[in-house]
Amino acid sequence: MGFFQERGRLGFSLIDPGALDRAKHILIVEDDPSLRRVLRMQLEAEGYRVSEAENGPTGLGFLQHESPDLVILDVMMPDMDGYTVCQKIREQRRFQQMPVIFLTAKDAAESRIMSLDTGANDYLTKPYNRHELLLRVRNHINTGRAQRDANPLTGLPGNAAIELELRSRVERHEEFALLYLDLDNFKAYNDTYSYRAGDRVIQLTAQLLSKVFDAEGNTGDFIGHIGGDDFVAVTSLDKADTVTHAFVQAFDKAVMDHYRPEDRERGYVEVENRRFQLERFPLVSVTIALVETDRYQIDHIAMLNDIVADLKKRGKRIPGSVVVRDQRISTTPLPRTGSDG
């Protein structure tokens, strides 16, 4: 499952609470001790945790026991050059997404091409600009983290990114609107049409969210995929009504294309239960729990879990797609007669 969970299920978070607080770890593989010392000072001044290796074999040995967030790698080193080190790093599955930046005195086009061809993410020449190096390090670490955390089905940020986004907003005492989206009757859809068809509905949900927020939201809005049929989005308070209602309308219309004509016409599917009897389930709809933080004093993201769980429970009792906020409920006219959650 994912970040938000109801009590009695899997707990509130599957993420190590300290993981997001740990300083990002950078490995420097460089045979020049004076340059290693300068790099360490510059990176540690930015809050990074730094380890050093004086040659390629030592760096590869270090990676057998540690998993840094990024490697800064010299090209010209004794015993084993940087190209070979990078190739050996990429041969290990767990390091295929780890950013590698080459730092070298070789500026020829052939050297740059060879660096990228061996799997490096970036290339800087000596002498380097400190500010440029720090920006490239920051950007590659952020991109690498996002790629590792992204949901493989939708490509949207996953649980770690969701927690980081919400926690940073709460710690800044920012007022925002949190949308928790959960598809209703989705299990019945999977049972009727197959899990592969269900994946297409999940991808549809992600695509519609992105499209609606691109059209109606703000530049700084956030969309995340918790897992399964659960999604999270964050926007400003003034955009909450616009994006929720636009999404519900778009979803209720688009999901119909994922049903056979006869199921669309009658408005339900029939699924055999454990007693081998056919049971009717309404078509897939969406429940959106809308939490507006100006209505509460939110000082910890666990409070968001509690509020979402309560709103979602109310929304699941209401037929059709629904947006639930406090006691006020807005619905769209897609009737349903039951829910399997």
C-alpha positions in Angstrom: 0.0 0.0 0.0 1.4 3.4 0.7 1.8 6.5 2.8 -1.7 7.0 4.1 -3.3 3.9 5.7 -6.3 3.5 7.9 -5.7 2.3 11.4 -5.6 -1.4 11.9 -4.1 -2.1 8.4 -0.4 -1.5 7.7 0.2 1.6 9.8 0.6 5.1 8.7 3.9 5.1 6.9 6.1 2.5 5.2 9.0 4.9 5.2 11.9 5.0 7.7 11.2 8.3 9.6 14.9 9.2 9.7 15.6 8.5 6.0 14.7 11.9 4.8 16.8 13.6 7.5 20.1 11.9 6.7 22.7 13.9 4.9 23.2 12.9 1.3 26.3 10.7 0.9 28.9 11.5 -1.8 31.9 9.3 -2.7 34.9 11.0 -4.3 37.2 8.7 -6.3 40.3 10.8 -7.0 44.0 10.1 -6.8 45.0 13.7 -6.0 44.9 14.1 -2.2 44.8 17.9 -2.3 41.9 17.9 -4.7 40.0 15.3 -2.6 40.5 17.6 0.4 39.2 20.7 -1.4 36.2 18.7 -2.7 35.4 17.4 0.7 35.5 20.8 2.3 33.2 22.3 -0.4 30.7 19.5 -0.2 30.6 19.2 3.5 30.0 23.0 3.7 26.8 22.3 1.8 25.7 19.6 4.3 26.8 16.5 2.4 28.4 13.5 4.0 31.6 12.7 2.1 33.8 9.6 1.7 37.0 9.3 -0.2 38.8 6.7 -2.3 42.3 7.3 -3.7 41.9 5.0 -6.7 39.4 2.9 -8.7 39.8 -0.5 -6.9 39.4 1.2 -3.5 36.3 3.0 -4.7 34.8 -0.2 -6.0 35.6 -1.9 -2.7 33.9 0.9 -0.8 30.7 0.3 -2.9 30.5 -3.3 -1.8 29.5 -2.0 1.7 28.0 1.4 1.1 25.4 2.9 -1.2 26.2 6.6 -1.7 23.8 9.0 -3.4 26.4 10.2 -6.0 29.9 9.4 -7.1 32.4 12.1 -8.3 35.0 10.1 -10.4 38.3 11.1 -11.8 39.2 9.7 -15.3 43.0 9.5 -15.2 44.0 7.3 -12.2 46.7 4.6 -11.7 45.8 0.9 -11.8 42.2 1.5 -13.2 40.9 4.5 -15.1 37.6 6.2 -14.4 36.0 4.7 -17.6 36.6 1.2 -16.3 35.4 2.1 -12.8 32.2 3.6 -14.2 31.5 0.5 -16.3 32.0 -1.8 -13.3 29.6 0.4 -11.2 26.9 0.2 -13.9 27.3 -3.6 -14.0 25.8 -3.8 -10.5 22.1 -3.6 -10.6 21.7 -1.6 -7.4 23.9 1.1 -8.8 22.4 1.5 -12.2 20.4 4.6 -11.1 23.2 6.1 -9.0 24.5 9.4 -10.5 28.1 9.5 -11.5 29.9 12.8 -12.4 33.3 12.6 -14.1 35.8 15.3 -13.0 38.9 15.4 -15.2 41.5 17.5 -16.9 40.6 15.9 -20.3 38.4 18.3 -22.3 38.5 16.7 -25.8 35.2 15.7 -27.4 36.3 12.1 -27.6 36.8 12.0 -23.8 33.4 13.5 -23.1 31.7 11.0 -25.4 33.5 8.1 -23.9 32.6 9.3 -20.4 28.9 9.4 -21.3 29.1 6.1 -23.2 30.4 4.3 -20.1 27.4 5.3 -18.2 28.3 8.7 -16.5 25.5 11.2 -16.0 27.7 14.3 -16.3 31.1 15.6 -17.1 33.1 18.5 -15.6 36.7 19.6 -16.5 39.4 20.8 -14.2 39.8 23.5 -13.0 36.1 23.5 -12.2 33.7 26.2 -11.0 32.7 25.5 -7.4 29.2 26.9 -7.9 28.6 24.9 -11.1 29.8 21.7 -9.4 27.5 22.1 -6.4 24.5 22.8 -8.7 25.2 19.7 -10.8 25.6 17.6 -7.6 22.4 18.9 -6.2 20.4 18.4 -9.4 21.7 14.9 -10.0 21.0 13.8 -6.5 17.4 15.2 -6.7 16.8 13.6 -10.1 18.3 10.3 -8.9 16.1 10.2 -5.8 13.0 11.0 -7.9 13.8 8.2 -10.4 14.4 5.7 -7.7 11.2 6.6 -5.9 8.9 7.0 -8.9 6.0 4.6 -9.2 7.0 2.2 -12.0 3.4 2.0 -13.4 2.7 5.8 -13.6 6.1 7.4 -13.3 4.7 9.7 -10.6 6.6 10.4 -7.4 6.2 7.7 -4.8 6.0 7.5 -1.0 9.3 9.1 0.0 8.7 12.1 -2.2 5.1 12.4 -1.0 6.3 12.4 2.7 9.0 14.9 1.9 6.6 17.2 0.1 4.0 17.2 2.9 6.5 17.4 5.8 8.3 20.3 4.2 5.0 22.2 3.8 3.9 21.5 7.3 7.2 22.5 8.8 7.0 25.8 6.9 3.5 26.3 8.4 2.2 26.6 4.8 -1.5 26.6 4.1 -2.4 24.2 1.3 -5.0 21.8 0.1 -4.3 18.1 0.2 -6.3 15.8 -2.1 -6.3 12.0 -1.3 -7.9 10.1 -4.2 -9.1 6.5 -3.9 -10.9 4.6 -6.7 -14.2 2.9 -5.7 -15.2 -0.5 -6.8 -11.8 -1.0 -8.3 -11.4 -4.6 -7.1 -14.7 -5.6 -8.9 -13.3 -4.0 -12.1 -10.1 -6.0 -11.8 -12.0 -9.2 -11.1 -14.2 -8.6 -14.2 -11.7 -7.2 -16.7 -8.3 -8.4 -15.5 -5.4 -6.8 -13.6 -3.9 -5.5 -16.8 -7.1 -3.6 -17.6 -6.9 -2.3 -14.0 -3.4 -1.0 -14.6 -4.7 1.0 -17.6 -7.4 2.6 -15.4 -4.6 3.5 -12.9 -2.6 5.0 -15.7 -5.6 6.9 -16.9 -6.0 8.3 -13.4 -2.4 9.5 -13.4 -2.7 11.0 -16.8 -5.9 12.9 -16.0 -4.5 14.3 -12.8 -1.5 15.6 -14.6 -3.7 17.1 -17.4 -6.0 18.8 -14.9 -3.3 20.2 -12.8 -1.4 21.4 -15.9 -4.5 23.2 -17.0 -6.1 24.4 -13.8 -3.3 24.2 -11.1 -0.2 26.1 -10.1 3.4 25.7 -11.1 4.4 24.5 -7.6 1.6 21.9 -7.2 2.5 18.3 -6.5 1.0 14.9 -7.7 2.1 11.6 -6.2 1.1 7.9 -6.5 1.0 6.1 -3.2 0.5 2.8 -4.9 -2.4 0.7 -6.3 -5.4 3.0 -6.8 -4.4 5.6 -4.3 -3.1 9.0 -5.3 -2.2 12.3 -3.5 -2.1 15.8 -4.9 -1.2 19.1 -3.2 -2.4 22.5 -4.4 -3.2 26.0 -3.1 -6.4 26.6 -1.2 -7.8 28.8 -3.9 -7.4 26.0 -6.5 -8.8 23.2 -4.5 -12.4 23.4 -5.8 -11.4 23.9 -9.4 -9.0 21.0 -9.7 -11.1 18.5 -7.7 -14.3 19.2 -9.7 -12.4 19.3 -13.0 -10.8 15.9 -12.2 -14.1 14.3 -11.2 -15.8 15.4 -14.4 -12.9 14.2 -16.5 -12.6 10.9 -14.7 -16.2 10.0 -14.8 -16.3 10.6 -18.5 -13.0 8.9 -19.5 -13.4 5.8 -17.4 -16.5 4.8 -19.4 -14.2 4.0 -22.3 -12.7 1.2 -20.2 -16.0 -0.7 -20.1 -17.8 -2.9 -22.5 -20.9 -1.3 -24.0 -23.3 -3.6 -22.1 -21.7 -2.8 -18.8 -21.8 0.9 -19.5 -25.4 0.8 -20.4 -26.6 -1.1 -17.3 -24.2 0.8 -15.0 -22.7 -2.1 -13.1 -20.7 -5.3 -13.4 -21.4 -8.7 -12.1 -18.8 -10.6 -10.1 -19.1 -14.1 -8.7 -18.7 -14.1 -4.9 -17.4 -16.8 -2.6 -20.8 -18.5 -2.6 -20.6 -18.7 -6.4 -23.4 -16.2 -6.7 -23.3 -13.2 -9.1 -23.1 -9.9 -7.2 -23.6 -6.5 -8.7 -21.0 -3.8 -8.3 -21.3 -0.2 -9.6 -18.8 1.2 -12.2 -15.5 2.6 -10.9 -15.8 6.1 -9.4 -13.5 8.2 -7.3 -13.6 9.4 -3.7 -11.5 12.5 -3.0 -10.8 13.4 0.6 -10.0 17.1 0.6 -8.1 18.5 3.5 -7.7 22.3 3.7 -5.0 23.0 6.3 -6.4 26.5 7.1 -9.2 24.7 8.9 -6.9 22.8 11.3 -3.7 23.4 13.3 -1.5 20.9 11.5 1.9 20.5 13.2 2.7 17.0 12.1 1.9 15.0 9.0 0.4 12.2 11.1 -2.5 14.6 11.7 -3.2 14.6 8.0 -3.5 10.8 8.1 -6.2 11.0 10.7 -8.2 13.6 8.9 -7.9 11.8 5.6 -9.0 8.5 7.1 -12.1 10.1 8.6 -13.1 11.9 5.4 -12.4 8.9 3.2 -14.6 6.7 5.4 -17.5 9.2 4.9 -17.0 9.4 1.2 -17.1 5.6 0.8 -20.7 5.6 2.1 -21.9 8.0 -0.7 -22.8 6.7 -4.2 -20.9 8.0 -7.2 -17.8 10.1 -7.4 -17.5 12.4 -4.5 -15.4 15.2 -3.0 -15.5 15.2 0.8 -14.3 18.1 3.0 -15.4 18.4 6.6 -19.2 18.0 6.6 -19.7 19.5 3.2 -20.0 17.0 0.3 -20.2 17.6 -3.4 -21.0 14.8 -5.8 -21.3 14.1 -9.5 -24.3 12.2 -11.0 -22.7 8.8 -11.4 -25.0 6.7 -9.2 -23.7 3.6 -7.4 -25.5 1.1 -5.2 -22.6 -0.3 -3.2 -18.8 -0.3 -2.8 -16.1 -2.8 -2.5 -13.5 -0.1 -1.7 
